[in-house]
Every structure is written in C-alpha cells, then in structure tokens.
C-alpha cells in the first residue's frame, strides 16, 4: 500500500492518515473471498429462509419467457401502464408504453412526489390512484389498460398478480408490512372509476430485469446500485429446494429470484466494516441489518465521506480552525453526488 503523507503535517497527522488509508485497502484475494461468500449466501437462500448465512431469495411468478410475451405484445396495437413506488425516495413514477406494428414505441413518463403525511397503506394506495388519474387525463388515455406495479420493498408473491410486503422487511414503515399492494391499489382505482386494473406487482429489481429484456431479450440478471442495492436473476425451479408452489415447481422455465442482496453481510466472517461503517450502522434505523448495503449504496457513501472529513478536521488536516462548518457537521448533509 502507498505511504500517504501530507507535506508539512506532523508525524502524528501522517500516521493518522496512513491508518485511515489502510482501513480502506482491499486486495484481490479479499475480493475473491467476498465473491465466494456471496455465492454461498445465494445457494443457501434457495434451500431455506432460515439459513443464518443465506439471502431471502424470494421467488417471483415472473418467468424468463416474459421476453416472448413482450415480443408478442409488440406485434399488435396495445397499451400498458407502469407504476413505480419508491418508498426510499418518496416518489412515484408513472409511464405508459404504446405498441403499434411497424412503428416506434410511444413512451410517456411522469414523476410525482409522495406526500410527507402518508401514514397508512390505504393512504399510499389512494395517492397512487390519484396520480394514475392525473396521468391518464394528462395523456388522454381513454381505453382500458393494464397496470404493472413495482415497489422497492420485498414481496412474498402468491400469484401472477403479486403478493404481500414481506413481514420481515427491515426498511419499510410498519404499516406496509403484510399489505397486498396490488389489492390496495386496485381498490383505490376502482373507487375513482378509472379504466385501469393491476395485472402484476413485483419488486423493482425484477422489474428492472424485465425492462432490460424489452431491449435485450437474453437478459438473465439485474443489479440495482443507487439509493439501495439489490440483484435479481433467473433460476431453474429444480434448484430451488424451498419452493413449495406446485405450479412454479413443475415448470421447466426459469423463474425470477429477488435475492435481497442488501442483506448480504449479516453473520459474515468476510465482510470487514471500518469504524466509520460501524458508526453509520449504529446510528441507522436498522442497526445490524443490511450490512453490505451500508458499505456501497449512495444513501450511505456521502455520510461515510462526511464522517471521514470531520475526523480530518478534528486531526487538523483540513480547514482552518475558525472555518464555519456548522452545516457540514449535520448528519446526511453531504450527498454522494458531491
């Protein structure tokens, strides 16, 4: 590892800087160990939901052959809506796509902010329905259209239409746990007499994989790395020991798996958080969970850097003593995008 030194700094200051640099040094051998452990967690997750070194690996009704359905839809005139509910960024995104044989796809998009006072699943679903109404009025959509819903929460899918938010979800508001999102949104749409019905609900990482298949039919995996982290892929049902659903288990077609990669690292002997990572975890709302996500997601990277800089300030490595750093001293004021 290079010997980091600042000209004019004291021996103690340079030793402090070198110690920090050593904490963030990652070797190829360590990366290999991490890759092997991720594979172990993924494999164990297909066996049982209770493996201490396993990921939830939630099975979806989405199948790898959905690319064939997409191609079939493009051969006839049709329209569909997509609703993305992001509870982490407090936004909803709506998009419509219109297929016409021999013509380019027509896509419209719109972003809405979720109100701060949403305190129940019913209120969230009602707000979603209101935004759908605004969207179809803005774009003058008159015909009956199917709506696919994607949400950044883990779902226990029980049918092709979707399922309930997992009881063991560690990042969502308590009122959303065990809620059937499709049922709630559908009921809210019905109350507004809208010509829209929910036909599918899934986690956003699986939706990302399906969206990629629209352009690249051979897509078989997806990775989300932004405010949070997650990954999905297609797996043969015969390799999913814990699969109890007879319909999916008997299928010869690969099914989508929401790995919940953010939870990798819990009970890990390979992941090596630094003292700054421990600080982020201790001060988070889900201490001890989503260990890997807190190391790499942009929700946390800016805060890790802010903590490092405040330590540099305390060691008098940067900024004059009389510099006003009041705002910088506030948690989560230094964004990853900086």
Secondary structure, 3 states (H helix, E strand, C coil): CCCCCCCCCCHHHHHHHHHHHHHCCCCHHHHHHHHHHHHHHHHHHCCCCCCCCCCCCEEEEEECCHHHHHHHHCCCCEEEEEEEEECCCCEEEEEEEEECCCCCCEEEEEEEECCCCCCCHHHHHHHHHHHHHHHHHHCCCCCCEEEEEEECCCEEEEECCEEEECCCCCCCCHHHCCCEHHHHHHHHHHHCCCCEEEEEEEEHHHHHHHHHHHHCCCCCEEEEECCCEEEEEEECHHHCCCCCCHHHHCCCCCEEEECCHHHCCCCCCCCCCCHHHHHHHHCCCCCCCCCCHHHHCHHHHHHHHHHHHHHHHHCCCCCCCCCCCCHHHCCCCCCCCC
